[in-house]
Amino acid sequence: MSGRVRGRKPPPGQCNQENNSDCCVEGKMYPIYRCSPPTSGHTKAVLTINSFQKGGDGGGPSECDNQYHDDNTPVVALSTGWFNHRSRCHKQIRINGNGQSVVAMVVDECDSTLGCDSDHDYQPPCPNNIVDASKAVWKALGVPESDWGGLDITWTDA
């Protein structure tokens, strides 16, 4: 852990809870991380769900290209340490989970160092072991929609 950020109450109409996103709680302290666990051929992570479309719960446009991406496209955001100063932008990663495998393109950072502000849709900082994925990734892994949200996976650079 690299420190903490204090939660701020989202203004009315902020913090889109489309995918059951958590909203920051006023005064609560949230951990921040500058590093992620080391990567390997089978890096363990938690798969979460995110909308990369305009107006979705992902907040602003993607960090890699300042664009929004269709949720029917297999795209992901990686925790800050794995995002590694954009070094994985537009690179493919292979995600293994639920007995299936899918290749997705890295388009964004799941920020582990900041949160609870308008840029992050008033959501807490991302943990340091997250692959935040579009609906297309969850569909390709064959996970029933009722189970979307948190899945233990492994990933590697494709």
DSSP file with accessible surface (Angstrom, degrees, kcal/mol):
  #  RESIDUE AA STRUCTURE BP1 BP2  ACC     N-H-->O    O-->H-N    N-H-->O    O-->H-N    TCO  KAPPA ALPHA  PHI   PSI    X-CA   Y-CA   Z-CA
    1    1 A M              0   0  126      0, 0.0    32,-0.2     0, 0.0     3,-0.1   0.000 360.0 360.0 360.0 141.7    0.0    0.0    0.0
    2    2 A S        -     0   0   56     30,-3.2     2,-0.3     1,-0.3    31,-0.2   0.293 360.0 -66.5-110.8   4.6    1.3    3.5   -0.9
    3    3 A G  E     -A   32   0A  28     29,-0.7    29,-2.1     2,-0.0     2,-0.3  -0.956  56.0 -81.1 143.9-160.7   -1.1    5.6    1.2
    4    4 A R  E     -A   31   0A 132     -2,-0.3     2,-0.4    27,-0.3    25,-0.1  -0.968  17.8-148.3-143.1 157.2   -4.7    6.5    1.4
    5    5 A V  E     -A   30   0A  31     25,-2.4    25,-3.0    -2,-0.3     2,-0.4  -0.973  26.1-122.2-125.5 141.3   -7.3    8.9   -0.2
    6    6 A R  E     -A   29   0A 151     -2,-0.4    23,-0.2    23,-0.2    22,-0.1  -0.704  28.9-118.3 -87.1 132.4  -10.2   10.3    1.6
    7    7 A G        -     0   0    0     21,-3.4    20,-2.3    -2,-0.4     2,-0.4  -0.347  24.6-160.1 -67.1 143.8  -13.7    9.6    0.2
    8    8 A R        -     0   0  123     18,-0.2    16,-0.2    19,-0.1    18,-0.1  -0.986  27.2-107.9-123.8 141.6  -15.9   12.5   -0.9
    9    9 A K        -     0   0  152     -2,-0.4    16,-0.1     1,-0.1   113,-0.1  -0.465  40.4-114.9 -66.5 129.0  -19.6   12.2   -1.4
   10   10 A P        -     0   0   28      0, 0.0     3,-0.1     0, 0.0    -1,-0.1  -0.400  30.3-112.1 -63.3 140.7  -20.5   12.2   -5.1
   11   11 A P    >   -     0   0   54      0, 0.0     3,-2.3     0, 0.0    -3,-0.0  -0.293  55.0 -69.7 -62.7 159.3  -22.5   15.3   -6.3
   12   12 A P  T 3  S+     0   0  135      0, 0.0     3,-0.1     0, 0.0     0, 0.0  -0.237 124.9  17.2 -52.7 135.2  -26.1   14.5   -7.3
   13   13 A G  T 3  S+     0   0   87      1,-0.3     2,-0.2    -3,-0.1     3,-0.0   0.414 102.6 112.9  82.0  -2.2  -26.1   12.5  -10.6
   14   14 A Q    <   +     0   0   85     -3,-2.3    -1,-0.3     1,-0.1   108,-0.1  -0.637  49.2  52.1 -99.4 163.9  -22.5   11.5  -10.3
   15   15 A a  S    S-     0   0   11     -2,-0.2     2,-0.4     1,-0.1    -1,-0.1   0.967  74.0-141.1  71.0  82.0  -21.2    7.9   -9.7
   16   16 A N        -     0   0   51     40,-0.2     3,-0.3     1,-0.1     5,-0.2  -0.587  13.5-166.8 -71.2 120.6  -22.8    5.7  -12.3
   17   17 A Q    >   +     0   0  120     -2,-0.4     3,-2.1     1,-0.2    -1,-0.1   0.046  42.7 131.1-101.8  30.1  -23.7    2.4  -10.7
   18   18 A E  T 3  S+     0   0   78      1,-0.3    -1,-0.2     2,-0.2    32,-0.0   0.849  82.2  31.1 -49.6 -46.4  -24.5    0.7  -14.1
   19   19 A N  T 3  S-     0   0   30     -3,-0.3    -1,-0.3    30,-0.1    30,-0.2  -0.170 129.1 -87.5-108.9  40.8  -22.3   -2.4  -13.2
   20   20 A N    <   -     0   0  145     -3,-2.1    -2,-0.2     1,-0.2    -3,-0.1   0.853  68.3-177.0  57.5  35.2  -22.9   -2.3   -9.4
   21   21 A S        -     0   0   15     -5,-0.2     2,-0.3     1,-0.1    -1,-0.2  -0.324  26.2-116.9 -61.2 145.8  -20.0    0.1   -9.1
   22   22 A D        -     0   0  121    102,-0.1     2,-0.4     3,-0.0    -1,-0.1  -0.645  25.0-147.0 -79.8 141.8  -19.0    1.2   -5.6
   23   23 A a        -     0   0   33     -2,-0.3   100,-0.2   100,-0.2    99,-0.1  -0.864  27.3 -98.6-107.3 146.0  -19.4    4.9   -4.8
   24   24 A b        -     0   0    6     98,-2.8     2,-0.5    -2,-0.4    -1,-0.0  -0.307  32.9-135.5 -61.6 144.9  -17.0    6.7   -2.5
   25   25 A V    >   -     0   0   83    -16,-0.1     3,-1.8     3,-0.1   -18,-0.3  -0.897  29.7-101.4-105.0 130.0  -18.3    7.3    1.1
   26   26 A E  T 3  S+     0   0  123     -2,-0.5   -18,-0.2     1,-0.3     3,-0.1  -0.228 103.1   1.5 -50.7 124.5  -17.7   10.7    2.6
   27   27 A G  T 3  S+     0   0   30    -20,-2.3    -1,-0.3     1,-0.3     2,-0.1   0.219  94.2 132.4  83.7 -15.5  -14.7   10.6    5.0
   28   28 A K    <   -     0   0  116     -3,-1.8   -21,-3.4   -22,-0.1     2,-0.5  -0.451  55.2-129.9 -70.7 141.5  -13.9    6.9    4.5
   29   29 A M  E     -A    6   0A  73    -23,-0.2   -23,-0.2    -2,-0.1    -1,-0.1  -0.831  22.2-163.7 -95.5 128.1  -10.2    6.3    3.8
   30   30 A Y  E     -A    5   0A  19    -25,-3.0   -25,-2.4    -2,-0.5     2,-0.1  -0.912  20.3-117.7-112.5 135.2   -9.4    4.1    0.7
   31   31 A P  E     -A    4   0A  43      0, 0.0     2,-0.3     0, 0.0   -27,-0.3  -0.378  25.9-156.5 -69.3 146.9   -6.0    2.5    0.2
   32   32 A I  E     -A    3   0A  14    -29,-2.1   -30,-3.2    81,-0.1   -29,-0.7  -0.913   4.0-160.3-120.9 153.7   -3.9    3.5   -2.9
   33   33 A Y        -     0   0   58     79,-2.8    79,-0.2    -2,-0.3    47,-0.1  -0.998  20.3-174.8-135.4 134.9   -1.2    1.5   -4.6
   34   34 A R  S    S+     0   0  147     -2,-0.4     2,-0.3    46,-0.1    -1,-0.1   0.599  77.5  49.2 -97.2 -17.7    1.6    2.5   -7.0
   35   35 A C        -     0   0   90     77,-0.1    46,-0.2    46,-0.1    45,-0.1  -0.836  64.5-153.7-121.4 158.8    2.7   -1.1   -7.7
   36   36 A S        -     0   0   23     -2,-0.3    93,-0.1    44,-0.1     3,-0.1  -0.834  42.5 -78.9-120.9 163.4    1.0   -4.4   -8.7
   37   37 A P        -     0   0   51      0, 0.0    -1,-0.1     0, 0.0     6,-0.0  -0.224  64.4 -84.6 -57.5 153.6    2.1   -8.0   -8.1
   38   38 A P        -     0   0  121      0, 0.0     2,-0.2     0, 0.0    44,-0.0  -0.274  46.9-120.9 -59.4 146.2    4.9   -9.2  -10.4
   39   39 A T        +     0   0   63     -3,-0.1     2,-0.2     4,-0.1   117,-0.1  -0.610  38.2 162.7 -89.8 154.0    3.7  -10.6  -13.7
   40   40 A S    >   -     0   0   70    115,-0.3     3,-0.7    -2,-0.2   117,-0.2  -0.747  59.5 -73.7-146.0-167.5    4.3  -14.1  -14.9
   41   41 A G  T 3  S+     0   0   44      1,-0.3   113,-0.0    -2,-0.2    -2,-0.0   0.677 134.1  28.6 -70.4 -17.4    3.0  -16.6  -17.5
   42   42 A H  T 3  S-     0   0  130    112,-0.1     2,-0.3     2,-0.0    -1,-0.3  -0.489  81.7-175.4-141.7  65.6    0.0  -17.0  -15.2
   43   43 A T  E <   -B  155   0B   3    112,-2.0   112,-1.8    -3,-0.7     2,-0.2  -0.511  23.5-130.9 -69.4 124.3   -0.5  -13.7  -13.3
   44   44 A K  E     +B  154   0B 172     -2,-0.3     2,-0.3   110,-0.2   110,-0.2  -0.551  41.5 150.4 -77.2 139.3   -3.3  -14.0  -10.8
   45   45 A A  E     -B  153   0B   5    108,-2.3   108,-2.6    -2,-0.2     2,-0.5  -0.940  45.6-108.1-154.4 173.3   -5.9  -11.2  -10.9
   46   46 A V  E     -Bc 152 130B  36     83,-2.6    85,-2.3    -2,-0.3     2,-0.5  -0.969  29.3-141.0-112.9 125.4   -9.5  -10.4  -10.2
   47   47 A L  E     +Bc 151 131B   0    104,-3.4   104,-1.5    -2,-0.5     2,-0.3  -0.754  25.9 177.7 -85.8 126.6  -11.7   -9.8  -13.3
   48   48 A T  E     - c   0 132B  32     83,-2.3    85,-3.3    -2,-0.5     2,-0.4  -0.765  26.6-111.2-120.7 171.7  -14.2   -6.9  -12.8
   49   49 A I  E     + c   0 133B  17    100,-0.4     2,-0.3    -2,-0.3    85,-0.2  -0.865  35.5 167.9-112.8 141.3  -16.7   -5.4  -15.2
   50   50 A N        -     0   0    9     83,-2.2     2,-0.5    -2,-0.4    85,-0.3  -0.993  31.4-128.2-146.6 147.2  -16.5   -1.9  -16.6
   51   51 A S        -     0   0    0     -2,-0.3     7,-0.6    83,-0.1    19,-0.1  -0.870  16.0-175.4 -96.5 131.2  -18.3    0.0  -19.4
   52   52 A F        +     0   0    7     -2,-0.5    17,-2.5    17,-0.3    10,-0.2   0.288  52.6 106.5-103.6   4.9  -15.9    1.7  -21.8
   53   53 A Q  S >  S-     0   0   73     15,-0.2     3,-2.2     1,-0.1     5,-0.3  -0.491  85.6 -88.0 -85.1 156.9  -18.7    3.5  -23.7
   54   54 A K  T 3  S+     0   0  160      1,-0.3    -1,-0.1    -2,-0.2     3,-0.1  -0.395 118.6  18.9 -60.4 131.6  -19.6    7.2  -23.5
   55   55 A G  T 3  S+     0   0   66      4,-0.3    -1,-0.3     1,-0.3     5,-0.1   0.426 101.8 123.1  85.0  -2.1  -22.0    7.7  -20.6
   56   56 A G  S X  S-     0   0   10     -3,-2.2     3,-1.0     3,-0.2    -1,-0.3  -0.171  81.4 -93.5 -83.2-176.2  -21.0    4.3  -19.1
   57   57 A D  T 3  S+     0   0    1      1,-0.2     3,-0.1    -3,-0.1    -5,-0.1   0.460 107.0  86.2 -81.7   2.5  -19.7    3.7  -15.6
   58   58 A G  T 3  S-     0   0   24     -7,-0.6     2,-0.4    -5,-0.3    -1,-0.2   0.526  85.1-143.6 -80.1  -3.7  -16.0    3.9  -16.7
   59   59 A G    <   +     0   0   21     -3,-1.0    -4,-0.3    -6,-0.1    -1,-0.3  -0.636  57.9  12.5  81.7-130.3  -15.9    7.7  -16.4
   60   60 A G  S    S-     0   0   36     59,-0.8     3,-0.1    -2,-0.4     7,-0.1   0.024  98.3 -64.4 -76.2-178.2  -13.9    9.6  -19.0
   61   61 A P  S    S-     0   0   45      0, 0.0     7,-0.2     0, 0.0    -1,-0.2  -0.173  71.6 -74.0 -63.8 163.4  -12.4    8.3  -22.3
   62   62 A S     >  -     0   0    3      5,-3.0     4,-2.1   -10,-0.2     5,-0.3  -0.275  35.3-130.5 -64.3 143.8   -9.8    5.6  -22.2
   63   63 A E  T  4 S+     0   0   78      1,-0.2    45,-0.2     2,-0.2    -1,-0.1   0.827 100.2  57.7 -63.2 -36.5   -6.3    6.6  -21.2
   64   64 A c  T  4 S+     0   0   17     43,-2.1    -1,-0.2     1,-0.2    44,-0.1   0.861 129.9   2.7 -69.3 -37.7   -4.5    5.0  -24.2
   65   65 A D  T  4 S-     0   0   45     42,-0.5    -2,-0.2    -3,-0.3    -1,-0.2   0.313  89.4-117.5-135.5   6.8   -6.3    6.8  -27.0
   66   66 A N  S  < S+     0   0  121     -4,-2.1     2,-0.3     1,-0.2    -3,-0.1   0.817  78.8 118.3  56.8  31.2   -8.7    9.3  -25.4
   67   67 A Q        -     0   0  115     -5,-0.3    -5,-3.0    40,-0.2     2,-0.3  -0.839  65.7-120.8-121.1 162.4  -11.5    7.4  -27.0
   68   68 A Y        -     0   0   79     -2,-0.3     2,-0.4    -7,-0.2   -15,-0.2  -0.677  28.4-146.4 -94.2 158.3  -14.5    5.5  -25.8
   69   69 A H        -     0   0   31    -17,-2.5   -17,-0.3    -2,-0.3     2,-0.1  -0.986  19.5-106.3-131.8 140.7  -14.8    1.8  -26.8
   70   70 A D    >   -     0   0   80     -2,-0.4     3,-1.8     1,-0.1     5,-0.1  -0.363  23.7-133.9 -62.7 135.7  -17.9   -0.3  -27.6
   71   71 A D  T 3  S+     0   0    3      1,-0.3    65,-1.9    64,-0.1    66,-0.2   0.617 104.0  67.2 -70.2 -10.8  -18.7   -2.8  -24.8
   72   72 A N  T 3  S+     0   0  104     63,-0.2    -1,-0.3    64,-0.1    -2,-0.1   0.343  87.2  84.4 -88.2   7.3  -19.1   -5.5  -27.4
   73   73 A T  S <  S-     0   0   64     -3,-1.8     2,-1.3     2,-0.0    63,-0.4  -0.898  92.5-113.8-105.3 136.6  -15.4   -5.3  -28.1
   74   74 A P        +     0   0   49      0, 0.0    31,-2.2     0, 0.0     2,-0.3  -0.569  60.2 145.6 -75.3  94.7  -13.0   -7.2  -25.8
   75   75 A V  E     -d  105   0B   1     -2,-1.3    59,-2.2    29,-0.2     2,-0.3  -0.930  24.9-168.6-129.2 155.1  -11.1   -4.4  -24.1
   76   76 A V  E     -dE 106 133B   0     29,-2.2    31,-2.6    -2,-0.3    32,-1.3  -0.947  19.2-141.0-140.4 160.9   -9.7   -4.0  -20.6
   77   77 A A  E     -dE 108 132B   1     55,-2.5    55,-3.0    -2,-0.3     2,-0.3  -0.953  24.6-149.3-115.2 141.5   -8.2   -1.6  -18.1
   78   78 A L  E     -dE 109 131B   0     30,-1.8    32,-2.9    -2,-0.4    53,-0.2  -0.868  26.9 -94.5-111.3 147.7   -5.3   -2.8  -15.9
   79   79 A S  E >>  -d  110   0B   0     51,-1.8     4,-2.6    -2,-0.3     3,-0.6  -0.169  50.2 -97.8 -51.5 152.1   -4.4   -1.7  -12.4
   80   80 A T  H 3> S+     0   0   21     30,-1.1     4,-1.9     1,-0.2     5,-0.4   0.833 121.2  50.8 -45.9 -49.6   -1.8    1.1  -12.3
   81   81 A G  H 34 S+     0   0   22      1,-0.2    -1,-0.2     2,-0.2   -45,-0.1   0.911 115.8  41.2 -61.1 -42.5    1.2   -1.1  -11.7
   82   82 A W  H <4 S+     0   0    5     -3,-0.6    -1,-0.2     1,-0.2    -2,-0.2   0.834 108.3  59.7 -74.4 -32.6    0.4   -3.5  -14.6
   83   83 A F  H  X>S-     0   0    3     -4,-2.6     5,-1.2    27,-0.1     4,-0.6   0.880  90.3-167.9 -62.4 -34.2   -0.6   -0.6  -16.9
   84   84 A N  T ><5 -     0   0   77     -4,-1.9     3,-1.9    -5,-0.3    -3,-0.1   0.903  62.4 -45.3  50.9  61.9    3.0    0.5  -16.3
   85   85 A H  T 345S-     0   0  174     -5,-0.4    -1,-0.2     1,-0.3    -4,-0.1   0.899 110.8 -55.1  52.2  45.1    2.9    4.1  -17.7
   86   86 A R  T >45S+     0   0  126      1,-0.1     3,-1.7    -3,-0.1    -1,-0.3   0.540 100.4 133.1  71.2   8.1    1.0    3.1  -20.8
   87   87 A S  T <<5S+     0   0   49     -3,-1.9    -3,-0.2    -4,-0.6    -2,-0.1   0.759  75.9  45.1 -64.9 -20.3    3.6    0.4  -21.8
   88   88 A R  T > <S+     0   0   30     -5,-1.2     3,-2.3    -6,-0.1    18,-0.4   0.366  81.4 138.6-101.8   5.9    0.7   -2.1  -22.4
   89   89 A c  T <  S-     0   0   26     -3,-1.7    18,-0.2     1,-0.3     3,-0.1  -0.270  80.8  -2.0 -54.9 131.8   -1.5    0.4  -24.4
   90   90 A H  T 3  S+     0   0   87     16,-2.9    -1,-0.3     1,-0.2     2,-0.3   0.583 103.5 128.5  60.8  14.2   -3.1   -1.3  -27.4
   91   91 A K    <   -     0   0  120     -3,-2.3    15,-2.6    15,-0.2     2,-0.3  -0.673  60.0-117.1 -92.1 155.6   -1.3   -4.6  -26.6
   92   92 A Q  E     -F  105   0B  89     -2,-0.3    66,-2.5    13,-0.2     2,-0.3  -0.718  26.3-168.4 -92.3 141.1   -3.2   -7.8  -26.4
   93   93 A I  E     -FG 104 157B   0     11,-2.8    11,-2.6    -2,-0.3     2,-0.5  -0.941  18.3-131.7-123.3 151.2   -3.5   -9.9  -23.2
   94   94 A R  E     -FG 103 156B 101     62,-3.0    62,-1.8    -2,-0.3     2,-0.5  -0.913  20.5-160.8-101.7 126.6   -4.8  -13.4  -22.8
   95   95 A I  E     -FG 102 155B   0      7,-3.3     7,-2.2    -2,-0.5     2,-0.5  -0.925   2.7-164.8-110.4 127.8   -7.3  -13.9  -20.0
   96   96 A N  E     +FG 101 154B  49     58,-3.0    58,-2.1    -2,-0.5     2,-0.3  -0.970  29.9 128.2-114.3 124.1   -8.0  -17.4  -18.6
   97   97 A G  E >   +F  100   0B   9      3,-2.2     3,-2.4    -2,-0.5    56,-0.1  -0.960  57.4  22.5-168.7 153.3  -11.0  -17.9  -16.5
   98   98 A N  T 3  S-     0   0   86     54,-0.4     3,-0.1    -2,-0.3    55,-0.1   0.805 127.5 -62.2  57.0  29.0  -14.1  -20.1  -16.1
   99   99 A G  T 3  S+     0   0   81      1,-0.3    -1,-0.3     0, 0.0     2,-0.2   0.579 120.3  95.2  75.4   8.2  -12.3  -22.8  -18.1
  100  100 A Q  E <   - F   0  97B 107     -3,-2.4    -3,-2.2    41,-0.2     2,-0.3  -0.744  60.8-143.3-124.1 174.0  -12.1  -20.5  -21.1
  101  101 A S  E     + F   0  96B  48     -2,-0.2     2,-0.3    39,-0.2    -5,-0.2  -0.991  15.5 177.4-140.6 144.9   -9.7  -18.1  -22.7
  102  102 A V  E     - F   0  95B  17     -7,-2.2    -7,-3.3    -2,-0.3     2,-0.5  -0.993  23.1-135.3-146.2 147.6  -10.1  -14.8  -24.5
  103  103 A V  E     + F   0  94B  45     -2,-0.3     2,-0.3    -9,-0.2    -9,-0.2  -0.908  30.0 176.9-103.0 132.1   -7.7  -12.2  -26.0
  104  104 A A  E     - F   0  93B   0    -11,-2.6   -11,-2.8    -2,-0.5     2,-0.4  -0.947  27.1-118.8-133.7 156.2   -8.5   -8.5  -25.2
  105  105 A M  E     -dF  75  92B  46    -31,-2.2   -29,-2.2    -2,-0.3     2,-0.5  -0.793  23.9-125.8 -98.3 135.9   -6.8   -5.2  -25.9
  106  106 A V  E     +d   76   0B   0    -15,-2.6   -16,-2.9    -2,-0.4   -15,-0.2  -0.677  43.5 153.1 -78.3 121.1   -5.5   -2.9  -23.1
  107  107 A V  E     +     0   0B   0    -31,-2.6   -43,-2.1    -2,-0.5   -42,-0.5   0.458  55.6  26.4-123.9  -9.9   -7.1    0.5  -23.6
  108  108 A D  E     -d   77   0B  20    -32,-1.3   -30,-1.8   -45,-0.2     2,-0.4  -0.956  65.7-114.4-153.5 167.0   -7.2    2.0  -20.1
  109  109 A E  E     -d   78   0B  41     -2,-0.3     2,-1.0   -32,-0.3   -30,-0.2  -0.899  15.5-145.5-106.4 133.0   -5.8    2.2  -16.6
  110  110 A d  E     -d   79   0B  19    -32,-2.9   -30,-1.1    -2,-0.4     2,-0.3  -0.882  38.5-128.9 -92.7  99.2   -7.8    1.1  -13.6
  111  111 A D        +     0   0   23     -2,-1.0    15,-3.1   -32,-0.2   -32,-0.1  -0.357  37.2 173.7 -67.8 116.0   -6.3    3.8  -11.4
  112  112 A S  S    S+     0   0    1     -2,-0.3   -79,-2.8    13,-0.3    -1,-0.2   0.438  78.2  55.2 -92.6  -5.2   -4.9    2.5   -8.1
  113  113 A T  S    S+     0   0   26    -81,-0.2     2,-0.3     1,-0.1    -1,-0.1   0.597 111.5  28.2-105.7 -17.4   -3.4    5.8   -7.1
  114  114 A L        +     0   0   86    -81,-0.1    12,-0.4    10,-0.1     2,-0.3  -0.941  61.9 134.1-140.1 164.0   -6.4    8.2   -7.3
  115  115 A G        +     0   0    5     -2,-0.3     3,-0.1    10,-0.1     6,-0.1  -0.974  40.0  74.8 174.6-177.3  -10.2    8.0   -6.9
  116  116 A b  S    S+     0   0    0      7,-2.9     2,-0.3     4,-0.3     5,-0.1   0.829  83.1  99.3  59.7  34.5  -13.3    9.6   -5.4
  117  117 A D  S > >S-     0   0   35      6,-0.3     5,-2.9     1,-0.0     3,-1.1  -0.871  90.7 -93.3-140.6 175.0  -13.2   12.5   -7.9
  118  118 A S  G > 5S+     0   0   72     -2,-0.3     3,-1.7     1,-0.3  -103,-0.1   0.863 120.5  59.0 -63.0 -36.1  -15.0   13.4  -11.1
  119  119 A D  G 3 5S+     0   0  123      1,-0.3   -59,-0.8     2,-0.1    -1,-0.3   0.776 112.9  40.3 -61.5 -26.3  -12.3   11.8  -13.4
  120  120 A H  G X 5S-     0   0   45     -3,-1.1     3,-1.9   -61,-0.1    -4,-0.3   0.068 116.3-111.5-112.8  23.2  -12.9    8.5  -11.6
  121  121 A D  T < 5 -     0   0   18     -3,-1.7    -3,-0.2     1,-0.3    -2,-0.1   0.785  67.0 -69.2  54.0  31.7  -16.7    8.8  -11.5
  122  122 A Y  T 3 <S+     0   0   30     -5,-2.9   -98,-2.8     1,-0.2    -1,-0.3   0.817 100.0 138.8  55.9  33.2  -16.5    9.2   -7.7
  123  123 A Q    <   -     0   0   39     -3,-1.9    -7,-2.9    -6,-0.4    -6,-0.3  -0.781  58.8 -99.4-102.2 152.5  -15.5    5.5   -7.4
  124  124 A P        -     0   0   32      0, 0.0    -1,-0.1     0, 0.0  -102,-0.1  -0.172  52.4 -78.1 -63.7 162.7  -12.8    4.4   -5.0
  125  125 A P        -     0   0   13      0, 0.0   -13,-0.3     0, 0.0   -10,-0.1  -0.268  55.1-103.8 -57.2 149.8   -9.2    3.7   -6.2
  126  126 A d        -     0   0   13    -15,-3.1   -93,-0.2   -12,-0.4   -46,-0.1  -0.509  34.0-112.0 -73.4 139.4   -8.8    0.4   -8.0
  127  127 A P    >   -     0   0   63      0, 0.0     3,-0.5     0, 0.0   -47,-0.2  -0.174  32.8-108.7 -59.0 171.5   -7.1   -2.4   -6.1
  128  128 A N  T 3  S+     0   0   41      1,-0.2   -46,-0.2   -49,-0.1   -16,-0.1   0.370 109.2  55.6 -91.3   8.9   -3.6   -3.4   -7.4
  129  129 A N  T 3  S+     0   0   52    -93,-0.1   -83,-2.6   -48,-0.1     2,-0.4  -0.164  78.9 128.6-132.6  40.9   -4.7   -6.8   -8.9
  130  130 A I  E <   -c   46   0B  10     -3,-0.5   -51,-1.8   -85,-0.2     2,-0.5  -0.828  38.8-172.0-111.1 136.6   -7.5   -5.9  -11.3
  131  131 A V  E     -cE  47  78B   0    -85,-2.3   -83,-2.3    -2,-0.4     2,-0.7  -0.977  22.2-159.5-114.0 107.1   -8.3   -6.6  -14.9
  132  132 A D  E     -cE  48  77B  20    -55,-3.0   -55,-2.5    -2,-0.5     2,-0.3  -0.830  19.2-168.9 -95.2 113.5  -11.4   -4.4  -15.5
  133  133 A A  E     -cE  49  76B   0    -85,-3.3   -83,-2.2    -2,-0.7   -57,-0.2  -0.768  21.9-116.8-118.7 151.9  -13.1   -5.9  -18.6
  134  134 A S    >>  -     0   0    0    -59,-2.2     4,-1.4    -2,-0.3     3,-1.0  -0.239  42.2-100.2 -71.2 166.2  -15.9   -5.0  -21.0
  135  135 A K  H 3> S+     0   0   59    -85,-0.3     4,-2.7     1,-0.2     5,-0.2   0.835 120.8  65.6 -56.6 -34.6  -19.0   -7.2  -21.3
  136  136 A A  H 3> S+     0   0   14    -65,-1.9     4,-2.4   -63,-0.4    -1,-0.2   0.866  99.8  50.5 -59.6 -36.7  -17.5   -8.8  -24.4
  137  137 A V  H <> S+     0   0    0     -3,-1.0     4,-1.8   -64,-0.3    -1,-0.2   0.939 110.6  48.3 -66.7 -46.0  -14.7  -10.4  -22.3
  138  138 A W  H  <>S+     0   0    0     -4,-1.4     5,-1.9     1,-0.2     4,-0.3   0.913 112.8  49.0 -60.9 -41.8  -17.2  -11.8  -19.8
  139  139 A K  H ><5S+     0   0  112     -4,-2.7     3,-1.7     1,-0.2    -1,-0.2   0.926 109.0  52.3 -63.1 -44.7  -19.4  -13.2  -22.6
  140  140 A A  H 3<5S+     0   0   49     -4,-2.4   -39,-0.2     1,-0.3    -1,-0.2   0.813 106.3  54.1 -63.7 -30.0  -16.3  -14.8  -24.3
  141  141 A L  T 3<5S-     0   0    0     -4,-1.8    -1,-0.3    -5,-0.1    -2,-0.2   0.497 112.2-123.7 -81.2  -3.5  -15.4  -16.5  -21.0
  142  142 A G  T < 5 +     0   0   48     -3,-1.7    -3,-0.2    -4,-0.3    -2,-0.1   0.754  53.3 158.6  70.1  26.0  -18.9  -18.0  -20.9
  143  143 A V      < -     0   0   12     -5,-1.9    -1,-0.2     1,-0.1     5,-0.1  -0.703  47.6-112.8 -84.1 127.5  -19.7  -16.5  -17.5
  144  144 A P    >   -     0   0   69      0, 0.0     3,-2.7     0, 0.0     4,-0.3  -0.335  24.6-120.4 -58.4 139.6  -23.5  -16.2  -16.9
  145  145 A E  G >  S+     0   0  141      1,-0.3     3,-1.5     2,-0.2    -2,-0.0   0.827 112.3  62.8 -54.1 -33.0  -24.6  -12.6  -16.7
  146  146 A S  G 3  S+     0   0  109      1,-0.3    -1,-0.3     3,-0.0    -3,-0.0   0.709 104.6  49.0 -66.6 -16.4  -25.9  -13.1  -13.2
  147  147 A D  G X  S+     0   0   98     -3,-2.7     3,-0.6     2,-0.1    -1,-0.3   0.351  81.9 122.5-103.5   2.6  -22.3  -13.9  -12.1
  148  148 A W  T <   +     0   0   38     -3,-1.5  -100,-0.1    -4,-0.3   -99,-0.0  -0.402  47.7  62.9 -65.4 140.6  -20.6  -10.9  -13.7
  149  149 A G  T 3  S+     0   0   30   -102,-0.1  -100,-0.4    -2,-0.1     2,-0.3  -0.263 100.6  23.1 144.9 -52.5  -18.6   -8.7  -11.4
  150  150 A G    <   +     0   0   53     -3,-0.6     2,-0.4  -102,-0.2  -102,-0.2  -0.915  60.1 161.3-149.9 117.8  -15.7  -10.5   -9.7
  151  151 A L  E     -B   47   0B  41   -104,-1.5  -104,-3.4    -2,-0.3     2,-0.4  -0.997  38.1-122.9-140.3 131.0  -13.9  -13.6  -11.0
  152  152 A D  E     +B   46   0B 136     -2,-0.4   -54,-0.4  -106,-0.2     2,-0.2  -0.627  48.8 158.0 -72.0 126.3  -10.5  -15.0  -10.1
  153  153 A I  E     -B   45   0B   7   -108,-2.6  -108,-2.3    -2,-0.4     2,-0.3  -0.809  36.6-131.6-135.0 175.3   -8.5  -15.3  -13.4
  154  154 A T  E     -BG  44  96B  34    -58,-2.1   -58,-3.0    -2,-0.2     2,-0.3  -0.940  25.3-174.0-125.2 155.7   -5.0  -15.5  -14.7
  155  155 A W  E     -BG  43  95B   1   -112,-1.8  -112,-2.0    -2,-0.3  -115,-0.3  -0.975   8.9-179.7-144.9 159.5   -3.6  -13.3  -17.5
  156  156 A T  E     - G   0  94B  40    -62,-1.8   -62,-3.0    -2,-0.3     2,-0.2  -0.975  43.5 -86.1-150.7 158.4   -0.5  -13.0  -19.6
  157  157 A D  E       G   0  93B  73     -2,-0.3   -64,-0.3   -64,-0.2   -69,-0.0  -0.530 360.0 360.0 -65.4 134.2    0.8  -10.8  -22.4
  158  158 A A              0   0   80    -66,-2.5   -66,-0.2    -2,-0.2    -1,-0.1  -0.469 360.0 360.0 -84.4 360.0   -0.5  -12.3  -25.6
